[in-house]
Amino acid sequence: MKIAVVQIRGTVRTGSKIKDTLKLLRLTKKNSCVLLENNPVYLGMLVKLKDFVTWGEVNNETLKSLIEKRGRIAGNKPLTLDYLNDKIKMDFNGLAEALEQNKLKLKDIPGVKTFFRLKPPIHGFERKGIKAQFSLGGALGYRGENINDLIRRML
């Protein structure tokens, strides 16, 4: 199962440990998203960043639409079906399934960027905004399967 991580808050007036951890996860700007494996190393990093990011388990349908609509290759060109067929002989469905089952990683595909730039969510973030945890009605921290709804609104 893949974990999708979305950076919600910026890094102005933030300590160097937080900035370094965000850089290690390839989260450089607000509203950017990365896909991670579900292992203790990444979960420890996410707990450290709980006041800046939100994360949860992404399903296959959302993963496919994320790659199809927001996938980019070098030169900031969109990821196309022709490019995928040329490089790895797969379509978007096959790529999403291979990513979900950890058979393939985005960095294994030559020229594909390993992060996704998203738009701000339609109808905004949750009621209490970007300064409260998701369990308290805000937008930050672990949100489980609800990450799929957020990503769909940000596409």
N, CA, C and O atoms as a GROMACS GRO file, in nm:
protein
  620
    1MET      N    1   0.085  -0.118   0.000
    1MET     CA    2   0.000   0.000   0.000
    1MET      C    3   0.089   0.124   0.000
    1MET      O    4   0.182   0.135   0.080
    2LYS      N    5   0.060   0.215  -0.088
    2LYS     CA    6   0.134   0.340  -0.098
    2LYS      C    7   0.072   0.446  -0.007
    2LYS      O    8  -0.049   0.447   0.017
    3ILE      N    9   0.156   0.534   0.041
    3ILE     CA   10   0.112   0.647   0.122
    3ILE      C   11   0.134   0.772   0.039
    3ILE      O   12   0.244   0.794  -0.014
    4ALA      N   13   0.032   0.855   0.028
    4ALA     CA   14   0.044   0.984  -0.039
    4ALA      C   15   0.064   1.091   0.068
    4ALA      O   16  -0.009   1.095   0.167
    5VAL      N   17   0.163   1.176   0.048
    5VAL     CA   18   0.195   1.283   0.142
    5VAL      C   19   0.180   1.415   0.068
    5VAL      O   20   0.238   1.434  -0.039
    6VAL      N   21   0.101   1.507   0.125
    6VAL     CA   22   0.077   1.638   0.065
    6VAL      C   23   0.125   1.745   0.163
    6VAL      O   24   0.085   1.745   0.279
    7GLN      N   25   0.211   1.835   0.114
    7GLN     CA   26   0.256   1.945   0.199
    7GLN      C   27   0.149   2.053   0.202
    7GLN      O   28   0.106   2.101   0.097
    8ILE      N   29   0.107   2.091   0.322
    8ILE     CA   30  -0.001   2.188   0.340
    8ILE      C   31   0.054   2.327   0.373
    8ILE      O   32   0.007   2.427   0.320
    9ARG      N   33   0.152   2.332   0.461
    9ARG     CA   34   0.204   2.460   0.507
    9ARG      C   35   0.343   2.486   0.452
    9ARG      O   36   0.416   2.392   0.419
   10GLY      N   37   0.379   2.613   0.442
   10GLY     CA   38   0.510   2.653   0.394
   10GLY      C   39   0.615   2.643   0.503
   10GLY      O   40   0.586   2.601   0.615
   11THR      N   41   0.738   2.680   0.470
   11THR     CA   42   0.849   2.661   0.561
   11THR      C   43   0.911   2.792   0.612
   11THR      O   44   1.024   2.791   0.661
   12VAL      N   45   0.840   2.902   0.601
   12VAL     CA   46   0.892   3.028   0.652
   12VAL      C   47   0.894   3.020   0.805
   12VAL      O   48   0.798   2.973   0.866
   13ARG      N   49   1.002   3.066   0.865
   13ARG     CA   50   1.022   3.062   1.010
   13ARG      C   51   1.012   2.920   1.065
   13ARG      O   52   0.946   2.895   1.166
   14THR      N   53   1.078   2.830   0.998
   14THR     CA   54   1.079   2.690   1.038
   14THR      C   55   1.222   2.648   1.066
   14THR      O   56   1.316   2.699   1.004
   15GLY      N   57   1.240   2.555   1.158
   15GLY     CA   58   1.373   2.506   1.191
   15GLY      C   59   1.436   2.427   1.079
   15GLY      O   60   1.369   2.380   0.988
   16SER      N   61   1.568   2.414   1.087
   16SER     CA   62   1.641   2.346   0.980
   16SER      C   63   1.610   2.197   0.977
   16SER      O   64   1.617   2.137   0.870
   17LYS      N   65   1.577   2.136   1.089
   17LYS     CA   66   1.546   1.992   1.090
   17LYS      C   67   1.418   1.964   1.010
   17LYS      O   68   1.411   1.864   0.938
   18ILE      N   69   1.319   2.052   1.022
   18ILE     CA   70   1.195   2.034   0.947
   18ILE      C   71   1.222   2.055   0.798
   18ILE      O   72   1.174   1.977   0.715
   19LYS      N   73   1.298   2.159   0.764
   19LYS     CA   74   1.329   2.185   0.624
   19LYS      C   75   1.408   2.071   0.562
   19LYS      O   76   1.382   2.032   0.448
   20ASP      N   77   1.504   2.016   0.636
   20ASP     CA   78   1.583   1.905   0.584
   20ASP      C   79   1.498   1.780   0.564
   20ASP      O   80   1.517   1.708   0.465
   21THR      N   81   1.406   1.753   0.655
   21THR     CA   82   1.320   1.637   0.641
   21THR      C   83   1.227   1.652   0.521
   21THR      O   84   1.204   1.556   0.448
   22LEU      N   85   1.172   1.772   0.501
   22LEU     CA   86   1.089   1.796   0.383
   22LEU      C   87   1.170   1.778   0.254
   22LEU      O   88   1.119   1.725   0.156
   23LYS      N   89   1.296   1.823   0.256
   23LYS     CA   90   1.380   1.809   0.138
   23LYS      C   91   1.410   1.661   0.110
   23LYS      O   92   1.414   1.620  -0.006
   24LEU      N   93   1.430   1.582   0.214
   24LEU     CA   94   1.454   1.438   0.196
   24LEU      C   95   1.333   1.368   0.135
   24LEU      O   96   1.348   1.271   0.061
   25LEU      N   97   1.214   1.417   0.167
   25LEU     CA   98   1.092   1.358   0.111
   25LEU      C   99   1.054   1.419  -0.024
   25LEU      O  100   0.951   1.383  -0.080
   26ARG      N  101   1.135   1.510  -0.077
   26ARG     CA  102   1.112   1.577  -0.205
   26ARG      C  103   0.989   1.667  -0.202
   26ARG      O  104   0.924   1.686  -0.304
   27LEU      N  105   0.957   1.721  -0.086
   27LEU     CA  106   0.847   1.817  -0.073
   27LEU      C  107   0.910   1.955  -0.062
   27LEU      O  108   0.959   1.994   0.044
   28THR      N  109   0.908   2.029  -0.171
   28THR     CA  110   0.977   2.158  -0.173
   28THR      C  111   0.883   2.276  -0.170
   28THR      O  112   0.924   2.386  -0.132
   29LYS      N  113   0.757   2.257  -0.208
   29LYS     CA  114   0.661   2.367  -0.212
   29LYS      C  115   0.528   2.323  -0.153
   29LYS      O  116   0.500   2.203  -0.142
   30LYS      N  117   0.447   2.421  -0.116
   30LYS     CA  118   0.312   2.389  -0.071
   30LYS      C  119   0.235   2.322  -0.184
   30LYS      O  120   0.262   2.345  -0.302
   31ASN      N  121   0.140   2.240  -0.146
   31ASN     CA  122   0.052   2.168  -0.239
   31ASN      C  123   0.128   2.072  -0.330
   31ASN      O  124   0.081   2.041  -0.439
   32SER      N  125   0.244   2.026  -0.287
   32SER     CA  126   0.313   1.923  -0.363
   32SER      C  127   0.288   1.788  -0.295
   32SER      O  128   0.263   1.782  -0.174
   33CYS      N  129   0.296   1.681  -0.374
   33CYS     CA  130   0.259   1.548  -0.326
   33CYS      C  131   0.366   1.449  -0.367
   33CYS      O  132   0.421   1.458  -0.477
   34VAL      N  133   0.397   1.353  -0.279
   34VAL     CA  134   0.487   1.243  -0.311
   34VAL      C  135   0.421   1.113  -0.269
   34VAL      O  136   0.333   1.110  -0.184
   35LEU      N  137   0.465   1.005  -0.330
   35LEU     CA  138   0.419   0.871  -0.295
   35LEU      C  139   0.531   0.799  -0.223
   35LEU      O  140   0.644   0.794  -0.273
   36LEU      N  141   0.501   0.742  -0.107
   36LEU     CA  142   0.600   0.673  -0.026
   36LEU      C  143   0.554   0.531   0.004
   36LEU      O  144   0.435   0.500  -0.004
   37GLU      N  145   0.651   0.446   0.038
   37GLU     CA  146   0.618   0.312   0.083
   37GLU      C  147   0.577   0.320   0.230
   37GLU      O  148   0.617   0.411   0.302
   38ASN      N  149   0.498   0.224   0.272
   38ASN     CA  150   0.451   0.219   0.411
   38ASN      C  151   0.553   0.143   0.493
   38ASN      O  152   0.539   0.022   0.512
   39ASN      N  153   0.657   0.212   0.543
   39ASN     CA  154   0.755   0.149   0.629
   39ASN      C  155   0.789   0.241   0.746
   39ASN      O  156   0.763   0.361   0.739
   40PRO      N  157   0.847   0.187   0.852
   40PRO     CA  158   0.870   0.267   0.974
   40PRO      C  159   0.960   0.389   0.955
   40PRO      O  160   0.944   0.488   1.027
   41VAL      N  161   1.053   0.384   0.862
   41VAL     CA  162   1.142   0.497   0.839
   41VAL      C  163   1.063   0.619   0.793
   41VAL      O  164   1.077   0.728   0.848
   42TYR      N  165   0.979   0.599   0.693
   42TYR     CA  166   0.899   0.710   0.642
   42TYR      C  167   0.793   0.754   0.743
   42TYR      O  168   0.764   0.873   0.754
   43LEU      N  169   0.736   0.660   0.817
   43LEU     CA  170   0.635   0.698   0.916
   43LEU      C  171   0.696   0.784   1.026
   43LEU      O  172   0.629   0.875   1.076
   44GLY      N  173   0.820   0.757   1.065
   44GLY     CA  174   0.888   0.842   1.163
   44GLY      C  175   0.909   0.983   1.112
   44GLY      O  176   0.895   1.080   1.186
   45MET      N  177   0.944   0.994   0.983
   45MET     CA  178   0.961   1.126   0.923
   45MET      C  179   0.828   1.201   0.919
   45MET      O  180   0.824   1.321   0.942
   46LEU      N  181   0.720   1.129   0.889
   46LEU     CA  182   0.589   1.193   0.880
   46LEU      C  183   0.540   1.240   1.016
   46LEU      O  184   0.477   1.345   1.026
   47VAL      N  185   0.568   1.164   1.120
   47VAL     CA  186   0.529   1.207   1.255
   47VAL      C  187   0.604   1.335   1.291
   47VAL      O  188   0.549   1.423   1.358
   48LYS      N  189   0.730   1.346   1.248
   48LYS     CA  190   0.808   1.467   1.273
   48LYS      C  191   0.749   1.587   1.199
   48LYS      O  192   0.757   1.700   1.247
   49LEU      N  193   0.689   1.562   1.080
   49LEU     CA  194   0.635   1.670   0.997
   49LEU      C  195   0.484   1.687   1.013
   49LEU      O  196   0.421   1.750   0.929
   50LYS      N  197   0.426   1.633   1.118
   50LYS     CA  198   0.280   1.631   1.132
   50LYS      C  199   0.217   1.769   1.134
   50LYS      O  200   0.097   1.781   1.110
   51ASP      N  201   0.292   1.874   1.161
   51ASP     CA  202   0.238   2.010   1.163
   51ASP      C  203   0.254   2.081   1.028
   51ASP      O  204   0.220   2.199   1.016
   52PHE      N  205   0.303   2.010   0.927
   52PHE     CA  206   0.325   2.072   0.796
   52PHE      C  207   0.264   1.993   0.681
   52PHE      O  208   0.241   2.048   0.574
   53VAL      N  209   0.238   1.863   0.702
   53VAL     CA  210   0.190   1.777   0.593
   53VAL      C  211   0.067   1.699   0.639
   53VAL      O  212   0.035   1.692   0.757
   54THR      N  213  -0.001   1.641   0.542
   54THR     CA  214  -0.106   1.544   0.568
   54THR      C  215  -0.077   1.421   0.485
   54THR      O  216  -0.019   1.431   0.377
   55TRP      N  217  -0.117   1.304   0.534
   55TRP     CA  218  -0.087   1.181   0.464
   55TRP      C  219  -0.193   1.075   0.491
   55TRP      O  220  -0.270   1.084   0.586
   56GLY      N  221  -0.194   0.974   0.403
   56GLY     CA  222  -0.287   0.864   0.417
   56GLY      C  223  -0.265   0.763   0.306
   56GLY      O  224  -0.185   0.784   0.215
   57GLU      N  225  -0.340   0.652   0.314
   57GLU     CA  226  -0.327   0.546   0.215
   57GLU      C  227  -0.406   0.582   0.089
   57GLU      O  228  -0.526   0.611   0.096
   58VAL      N  229  -0.339   0.580  -0.024
   58VAL     CA  230  -0.402   0.617  -0.151
   58VAL      C  231  -0.452   0.490  -0.219
   58VAL      O  232  -0.384   0.387  -0.217
   59ASN      N  233  -0.571   0.498  -0.280
   59ASN     CA  234  -0.624   0.381  -0.351
   59ASN      C  235  -0.583   0.384  -0.498
   59ASN      O  236  -0.526   0.482  -0.546
   60ASN      N  237  -0.613   0.275  -0.568
   60ASN     CA  238  -0.567   0.257  -0.706
   60ASN      C  239  -0.628   0.360  -0.801
   60ASN      O  240  -0.560   0.411  -0.889
   61GLU      N  241  -0.756   0.390  -0.784
   61GLU     CA  242  -0.824   0.485  -0.872
   61GLU      C  243  -0.766   0.626  -0.860
   61GLU      O  244  -0.742   0.692  -0.961
   62THR      N  245  -0.741   0.670  -0.738
   62THR     CA  246  -0.683   0.802  -0.716
   62THR      C  247  -0.539   0.807  -0.766
   62THR      O  248  -0.495   0.907  -0.822
   63LEU      N  249  -0.466   0.698  -0.745
   63LEU     CA  250  -0.328   0.691  -0.792
   63LEU      C  251  -0.321   0.702  -0.944
   63LEU      O  252  -0.234   0.770  -0.997
   64LYS      N  253  -0.411   0.634  -1.013
   64LYS     CA  254  -0.416   0.639  -1.159
   64LYS      C  255  -0.446   0.781  -1.208
   64LYS      O  256  -0.380   0.831  -1.299
   65SER      N  257  -0.546   0.847  -1.148
   65SER     CA  258  -0.580   0.982  -1.192
   65SER      C  259  -0.470   1.082  -1.157
   65SER      O  260  -0.449   1.178  -1.231
   66LEU      N  261  -0.400   1.061  -1.044
   66LEU     CA  262  -0.288   1.148  -1.007
   66LEU      C  263  -0.176   1.139  -1.109
   66LEU      O  264  -0.121   1.241  -1.151
   67ILE      N  265  -0.142   1.019  -1.150
   67ILE     CA  266  -0.035   1.001  -1.248
   67ILE      C  267  -0.077   1.054  -1.384
   67ILE      O  268   0.002   1.116  -1.454
   68GLU      N  269  -0.200   1.028  -1.421
   68GLU     CA  270  -0.249   1.068  -1.553
   68GLU      C  271  -0.260   1.220  -1.567
   68GLU      O  272  -0.224   1.275  -1.671
   69LYS      N  273  -0.310   1.287  -1.464
   69LYS     CA  274  -0.334   1.431  -1.475
   69LYS      C  275  -0.216   1.516  -1.433
   69LYS      O  276  -0.196   1.624  -1.488
   70ARG      N  277  -0.138   1.470  -1.336
   70ARG     CA  278  -0.030   1.553  -1.280
   70ARG      C  279   0.109   1.497  -1.297
   70ARG      O  280   0.206   1.558  -1.251
   71GLY      N  281   0.123   1.382  -1.362
   71GLY     CA  282   0.255   1.326  -1.387
   71GLY      C  283   0.331   1.412  -1.487
   71GLY      O  284   0.274   1.458  -1.586
   72ARG      N  285   0.459   1.434  -1.461
   72ARG     CA  286   0.541   1.518  -1.548
   72ARG      C  287   0.671   1.446  -1.581
   72ARG      O  288   0.720   1.363  -1.504
   73ILE      N  289   0.727   1.481  -1.698
   73ILE     CA  290   0.858   1.432  -1.736
   73ILE      C  291   0.953   1.551  -1.743
   73ILE      O  292   0.911   1.665  -1.724
   74ALA      N  293   1.078   1.525  -1.770
   74ALA     CA  294   1.178   1.631  -1.775
   74ALA      C  295   1.136   1.739  -1.874
   74ALA      O  296   1.084   1.708  -1.981
   75GLY      N  297   1.158   1.862  -1.838
   75GLY     CA  298   1.115   1.975  -1.920
   75GLY      C  299   0.975   2.020  -1.886
   75GLY      O  300   0.918   2.102  -1.958
   76ASN      N  301   0.919   1.968  -1.778
   76ASN     CA  302   0.784   2.000  -1.729
   76ASN      C  303   0.678   1.972  -1.835
   76ASN      O  304   0.580   2.046  -1.848
   77LYS      N  305   0.698   1.865  -1.909
   77LYS     CA  306   0.598   1.822  -2.007
   77LYS      C  307   0.510   1.716  -1.943
   77LYS      O  308   0.558   1.641  -1.857
   78PRO      N  309   0.384   1.707  -1.982
   78PRO     CA  310   0.296   1.607  -1.922
   78PRO      C  311   0.338   1.464  -1.957
   78PRO      O  312   0.391   1.439  -2.065
   79LEU      N  313   0.314   1.374  -1.865
   79LEU     CA  314   0.340   1.232  -1.886
   79LEU      C  315   0.230   1.177  -1.976
   79LEU      O  316   0.112   1.184  -1.941
   80THR      N  317   0.267   1.122  -2.090
   80THR     CA  318   0.169   1.075  -2.186
   80THR      C  319   0.173   0.924  -2.197
   80THR      O  320   0.267   0.858  -2.153
   81LEU      N  321   0.067   0.870  -2.257
   81LEU     CA  322   0.058   0.726  -2.278
   81LEU      C  323   0.166   0.679  -2.375
   81LEU      O  324   0.221   0.570  -2.359
   82ASP      N  325   0.197   0.759  -2.476
   82ASP     CA  326   0.302   0.723  -2.571
   82ASP      C  327   0.438   0.711  -2.502
   82ASP      O  328   0.516   0.620  -2.531
   83TYR      N  329   0.467   0.804  -2.409
   83TYR     CA  330   0.593   0.801  -2.336
   83TYR      C  331   0.601   0.675  -2.250
   83TYR      O  332   0.705   0.609  -2.246
   84LEU      N  333   0.492   0.641  -2.181
   84LEU     CA  334   0.491   0.520  -2.098
   84LEU      C  335   0.509   0.395  -2.183
   84LEU      O  336   0.585   0.305  -2.145
   85ASN      N  337   0.440   0.387  -2.296
   85ASN     CA  338   0.454   0.271  -2.384
   85ASN      C  339   0.596   0.258  -2.438
   85ASN      O  340   0.647   0.147  -2.454
   86ASP      N  341   0.659   0.371  -2.465
   86ASP     CA  342   0.796   0.369  -2.518
   86ASP      C  343   0.897   0.325  -2.412
   86ASP      O  344   0.989   0.250  -2.442
   87LYS      N  345   0.881   0.372  -2.288
   87LYS     CA  346   0.981   0.347  -2.184
   87LYS      C  347   0.959   0.216  -2.109
   87LYS      O  348   1.054   0.141  -2.087
   88ILE      N  349   0.833   0.186  -2.068
   88ILE     CA  350   0.812   0.069  -1.982
   88ILE      C  351   0.705  -0.026  -2.034
   88ILE      O  352   0.674  -0.125  -1.968
   89LYS      N  353   0.649   0.001  -2.150
   89LYS     CA  354   0.548  -0.086  -2.212
   89LYS      C  355   0.426  -0.108  -2.122
   89LYS      O  356   0.378  -0.220  -2.109
   90MET      N  357   0.376   0.000  -2.059
   90MET     CA  358   0.258  -0.006  -1.972
   90MET      C  359   0.168   0.112  -2.003
   90MET      O  360   0.210   0.210  -2.064
   91ASP      N  361   0.042   0.101  -1.960
   91ASP     CA  362  -0.048   0.215  -1.965
   91ASP      C  363  -0.064   0.268  -1.823
   91ASP      O  364   0.004   0.221  -1.731
   92PHE      N  365  -0.154   0.366  -1.804
   92PHE     CA  366  -0.169   0.428  -1.672
   92PHE      C  367  -0.224   0.329  -1.569
   92PHE      O  368  -0.183   0.332  -1.453
   93ASN      N  369  -0.316   0.241  -1.611
   93ASN     CA  370  -0.370   0.142  -1.517
   93ASN      C  371  -0.262   0.046  -1.470
   93ASN      O  372  -0.250   0.017  -1.351
   94GLY      N  373  -0.182  -0.004  -1.564
   94GLY     CA  374  -0.074  -0.096  -1.529
   94GLY      C  375   0.030  -0.031  -1.440
   94GLY      O  376   0.083  -0.094  -1.348
   95LEU      N  377   0.061   0.096  -1.468
   95LEU     CA  378   0.158   0.168  -1.386
   95LEU      C  379   0.106   0.188  -1.245
   95LEU      O  380   0.180   0.170  -1.148
   96ALA      N  381  -0.022   0.223  -1.232
   96ALA     CA  382  -0.080   0.243  -1.098
   96ALA      C  383  -0.078   0.113  -1.019
   96ALA      O  384  -0.048   0.114  -0.899
   97GLU      N  385  -0.111   0.001  -1.083
   97GLU     CA  386  -0.110  -0.128  -1.012
   97GLU      C  387   0.032  -0.168  -0.974
   97GLU      O  388   0.054  -0.220  -0.864
   98ALA      N  389   0.129  -0.145  -1.064
   98ALA     CA  390   0.268  -0.179  -1.033
   98ALA      C  391   0.322  -0.094  -0.919
   98ALA      O  392   0.396  -0.144  -0.835
   99LEU      N  393   0.284   0.034  -0.915
   99LEU     CA  394   0.327   0.121  -0.805
   99LEU      C  395   0.264   0.078  -0.673
   99LEU      O  396   0.330   0.078  -0.569
  100GLU      N  397   0.136   0.042  -0.678
  100GLU     CA  398   0.066   0.005  -0.556
  100GLU      C  399   0.121  -0.126  -0.497
  100GLU      O  400   0.125  -0.141  -0.374
  101GLN      N  401   0.163  -0.218  -0.582
  101GLN     CA  402   0.215  -0.346  -0.536
  101GLN      C  403   0.367  -0.344  -0.516
  101GLN      O  404   0.427  -0.449  -0.494
  102ASN      N  405   0.429  -0.227  -0.524
  102ASN     CA  406   0.573  -0.208  -0.506
  102ASN      C  407   0.658  -0.288  -0.604
  102ASN      O  408   0.770  -0.326  -0.572
  103LYS      N  409   0.606  -0.315  -0.723
  103LYS     CA  410   0.683  -0.381  -0.827
  103LYS      C  411   0.767  -0.281  -0.905
  103LYS      O  412   0.865  -0.318  -0.969
  104LEU      N  413   0.729  -0.156  -0.899
  104LEU     CA  414   0.794  -0.050  -0.976
  104LEU      C  415   0.792   0.078  -0.893
  104LEU      O  416   0.700   0.100  -0.814
  105LYS      N  417   0.892   0.162  -0.912
  105LYS     CA  418   0.896   0.293  -0.848
  105LYS      C  419   0.900   0.399  -0.956
  105LYS      O  420   0.943   0.373  -1.068
  106LEU      N  421   0.854   0.518  -0.923
  106LEU     CA  422   0.855   0.628  -1.021
  106LEU      C  423   0.997   0.661  -1.066
  106LEU      O  424   1.017   0.700  -1.181
  107LYS      N  425   1.094   0.647  -0.977
  107LYS     CA  426   1.231   0.681  -1.014
  107LYS      C  427   1.292   0.578  -1.110
  107LYS      O  428   1.396   0.605  -1.170
  108ASP      N  429   1.228   0.460  -1.124
  108ASP     CA  430   1.276   0.360  -1.219
  108ASP      C  431   1.240   0.393  -1.363
  108ASP      O  432   1.299   0.337  -1.456
  109ILE      N  433   1.144   0.483  -1.383
  109ILE     CA  434   1.105   0.523  -1.517
  109ILE      C  435   1.192   0.642  -1.557
  109ILE      O  436   1.187   0.745  -1.489
  110PRO      N  437   1.270   0.632  -1.662
  110PRO     CA  438   1.362   0.741  -1.696
  110PRO      C  439   1.288   0.869  -1.734
  110PRO      O  440   1.195   0.868  -1.814
  111GLY      N  441   1.332   0.979  -1.673
  111GLY     CA  442   1.279   1.110  -1.708
  111GLY      C  443   1.154   1.152  -1.634
  111GLY      O  444   1.111   1.266  -1.651
  112VAL      N  445   1.094   1.066  -1.553
  112VAL     CA  446   0.970   1.100  -1.483
  112VAL      C  447   1.002   1.166  -1.350
  112VAL      O  448   1.087   1.117  -1.276
  113LYS      N  449   0.935   1.275  -1.320
  113LYS     CA  450   0.954   1.344  -1.192
  113LYS      C  451   0.887   1.264  -1.081
  113LYS      O  452   0.779   1.208  -1.103
  114THR      N  453   0.947   1.260  -0.965
  114THR     CA  454   0.900   1.175  -0.856
  114THR      C  455   0.805   1.247  -0.761
  114THR      O  456   0.770   1.194  -0.656
  115PHE      N  457   0.763   1.365  -0.797
  115PHE     CA  458   0.667   1.439  -0.715
  115PHE      C  459   0.559   1.494  -0.807
  115PHE      O  460   0.575   1.497  -0.929
  116PHE      N  461   0.450   1.538  -0.746
  116PHE     CA  462   0.337   1.591  -0.821
  116PHE      C  463   0.302   1.729  -0.766
  116PHE      O  464   0.290   1.746  -0.645
  117ARG      N  465   0.287   1.827  -0.855
  117ARG     CA  466   0.244   1.960  -0.813
  117ARG      C  467   0.093   1.967  -0.827
  117ARG      O  468   0.038   1.946  -0.935
  118LEU      N  469   0.026   1.998  -0.717
  118LEU     CA  470  -0.120   2.001  -0.716
  118LEU      C  471  -0.169   2.144  -0.700
  118LEU      O  472  -0.093   2.233  -0.662
  119LYS      N  473  -0.296   2.164  -0.731
  119LYS     CA  474  -0.361   2.294  -0.711
  119LYS      C  475  -0.418   2.298  -0.568
  119LYS      O  476  -0.433   2.193  -0.506
  120PRO      N  477  -0.448   2.415  -0.517
  120PRO     CA  478  -0.519   2.420  -0.388
  120PRO      C  479  -0.654   2.350  -0.401
  120PRO      O  480  -0.714   2.353  -0.508
  121PRO      N  481  -0.703   2.288  -0.294
  121PRO     CA  482  -0.826   2.209  -0.306
  121PRO      C  483  -0.949   2.294  -0.335
  121PRO      O  484  -0.963   2.405  -0.285
  122ILE      N  485  -1.038   2.238  -0.418
  122ILE     CA  486  -1.166   2.302  -0.444
  122ILE      C  487  -1.245   2.305  -0.314
  122ILE      O  488  -1.248   2.205  -0.242
  123HIS      N  489  -1.308   2.414  -0.283
  123HIS     CA  490  -1.383   2.438  -0.158
  123HIS      C  491  -1.292   2.444  -0.037
  123HIS      O  492  -1.340   2.434   0.076
  124GLY      N  493  -1.162   2.460  -0.056
  124GLY     CA  494  -1.069   2.482   0.054
  124GLY      C  495  -1.042   2.360   0.140
  124GLY      O  496  -1.090   2.250   0.113
  125PHE      N  497  -0.964   2.384   0.244
  125PHE     CA  498  -0.933   2.279   0.339
  125PHE      C  499  -1.047   2.266   0.440
  125PHE      O  500  -1.151   2.332   0.427
  126GLU      N  501  -1.027   2.182   0.537
  126GLU     CA  502  -1.133   2.155   0.634
  126GLU      C  503  -1.168   2.280   0.715
  126GLU      O  504  -1.102   2.383   0.705
  127ARG      N  505  -1.271   2.267   0.794
  127ARG     CA  506  -1.332   2.380   0.864
  127ARG      C  507  -1.234   2.458   0.950
  127ARG      O  508  -1.237   2.581   0.949
  128LYS      N  509  -1.148   2.391   1.025
  128LYS     CA  510  -1.057   2.463   1.114
  128LYS      C  511  -0.927   2.505   1.048
  128LYS      O  512  -0.839   2.560   1.115
  129GLY      N  513  -0.912   2.480   0.919
  129GLY     CA  514  -0.799   2.533   0.844
  129GLY      C  515  -0.672   2.450   0.853
  129GLY      O  516  -0.675   2.332   0.886
  130ILE      N  517  -0.560   2.516   0.823
  130ILE     CA  518  -0.433   2.446   0.810
  130ILE      C  519  -0.347   2.452   0.936
  130ILE      O  520  -0.227   2.424   0.930
  131LYS      N  521  -0.406   2.488   1.048
  131LYS     CA  522  -0.328   2.493   1.171
  131LYS      C  523  -0.371   2.388   1.273
  131LYS      O  524  -0.313   2.380   1.381
  132ALA      N  525  -0.472   2.309   1.241
  132ALA     CA  526  -0.522   2.207   1.335
  132ALA      C  527  -0.507   2.068   1.273
  132ALA      O  528  -0.506   2.053   1.150
  133GLN      N  529  -0.496   1.969   1.358
  133GLN     CA  530  -0.486   1.830   1.313
  133GLN      C  531  -0.617   1.784   1.252
  133GLN      O  532  -0.724   1.837   1.284
  134PHE      N  533  -0.610   1.684   1.165
  134PHE     CA  534  -0.730   1.633   1.098
  134PHE      C  535  -0.828   1.573   1.198
  134PHE      O  536  -0.949   1.584   1.180
  135SER      N  537  -0.777   1.510   1.302
  135SER     CA  538  -0.865   1.450   1.402
  135SER      C  539  -0.944   1.554   1.481
  135SER      O  540  -1.045   1.522   1.544
  136LEU      N  541  -0.897   1.680   1.478
  136LEU     CA  542  -0.965   1.789   1.549
  136LEU      C  543  -1.040   1.880   1.453
  136LEU      O  544  -1.084   1.988   1.493
  137GLY      N  545  -1.057   1.838   1.328
  137GLY     CA  546  -1.132   1.918   1.232
  137GLY      C  547  -1.046   2.002   1.141
  137GLY      O  548  -1.100   2.084   1.065
  138GLY      N  549  -0.914   1.987   1.146
  138GLY     CA  550  -0.824   2.065   1.063
  138GLY      C  551  -0.779   1.987   0.941
  138GLY      O  552  -0.847   1.894   0.897
  139ALA      N  553  -0.664   2.026   0.886
  139ALA     CA  554  -0.615   1.966   0.762
  139ALA      C  555  -0.486   1.888   0.778
  139ALA      O  556  -0.445   1.820   0.684
  140LEU      N  557  -0.420   1.895   0.892
  140LEU     CA  558  -0.286   1.838   0.906
  140LEU      C  559  -0.290   1.696   0.965
  140LEU      O  560  -0.388   1.654   1.024
  141GLY      N  561  -0.179   1.625   0.946
  141GLY     CA  562  -0.162   1.496   1.009
  141GLY      C  563  -0.220   1.380   0.930
  141GLY      O  564  -0.253   1.392   0.812
  142TYR      N  565  -0.234   1.266   0.999
  142TYR     CA  566  -0.280   1.143   0.936
  142TYR      C  567  -0.430   1.150   0.911
  142TYR      O  568  -0.507   1.188   0.999
  143ARG      N  569  -0.473   1.112   0.789
  143ARG     CA  570  -0.614   1.114   0.756
  143ARG      C  571  -0.662   0.985   0.693
  143ARG      O  572  -0.779   0.977   0.653
  144GLY      N  573  -0.580   0.883   0.683
  144GLY     CA  574  -0.624   0.753   0.635
  144GLY      C  575  -0.677   0.756   0.493
  144GLY      O  576  -0.614   0.813   0.404
  145GLU      N  577  -0.792   0.695   0.471
  145GLU     CA  578  -0.852   0.687   0.337
  145GLU      C  579  -0.906   0.822   0.290
  145GLU      O  580  -0.934   0.837   0.171
  146ASN      N  581  -0.922   0.919   0.377
  146ASN     CA  582  -0.974   1.050   0.338
  146ASN      C  583  -0.875   1.130   0.253
  146ASN      O  584  -0.911   1.234   0.197
  147ILE      N  585  -0.751   1.081   0.242
  147ILE     CA  586  -0.654   1.149   0.156
  147ILE      C  587  -0.698   1.142   0.010
  147ILE      O  588  -0.665   1.231  -0.069
  148ASN      N  589  -0.772   1.037  -0.025
  148ASN     CA  590  -0.819   1.022  -0.163
  148ASN      C  591  -0.912   1.136  -0.202
  148ASN      O  592  -0.905   1.188  -0.314
  149ASP      N  593  -1.001   1.174  -0.112
  149ASP     CA  594  -1.093   1.285  -0.139
  149ASP      C  595  -1.016   1.416  -0.156
  149ASP      O  596  -1.046   1.494  -0.246
  150LEU      N  597  -0.918   1.440  -0.070
  150LEU     CA  598  -0.838   1.562  -0.080
  150LEU      C  599  -0.762   1.568  -0.212
  150LEU      O  600  -0.759   1.672  -0.277
  151ILE      N  601  -0.700   1.458  -0.250
  151ILE     CA  602  -0.621   1.458  -0.374
  151ILE      C  603  -0.712   1.479  -0.494
  151ILE      O  604  -0.675   1.551  -0.587
  152ARG      N  605  -0.830   1.419  -0.494
  152ARG     CA  606  -0.924   1.439  -0.606
  152ARG      C  607  -0.965   1.585  -0.616
  152ARG      O  608  -0.982   1.637  -0.726
  153ARG      N  609  -0.982   1.653  -0.500
  153ARG     CA  610  -1.018   1.794  -0.504
  153ARG      C  611  -0.901   1.882  -0.547
  153ARG      O  612  -0.922   1.995  -0.592
  154MET      N  613  -0.778   1.832  -0.534
  154MET     CA  614  -0.659   1.910  -0.570
  154MET      C  615  -0.613   1.886  -0.713
  154MET      O  616  -0.524   1.956  -0.761
  155LEU      N  617  -0.670   1.788  -0.780
  155LEU     CA  618  -0.629   1.762  -0.918
  155LEU      C  619  -0.680   1.870  -1.009
  155LEU      O  620  -0.656   1.866  -1.130
   0.00000   0.00000   0.00000
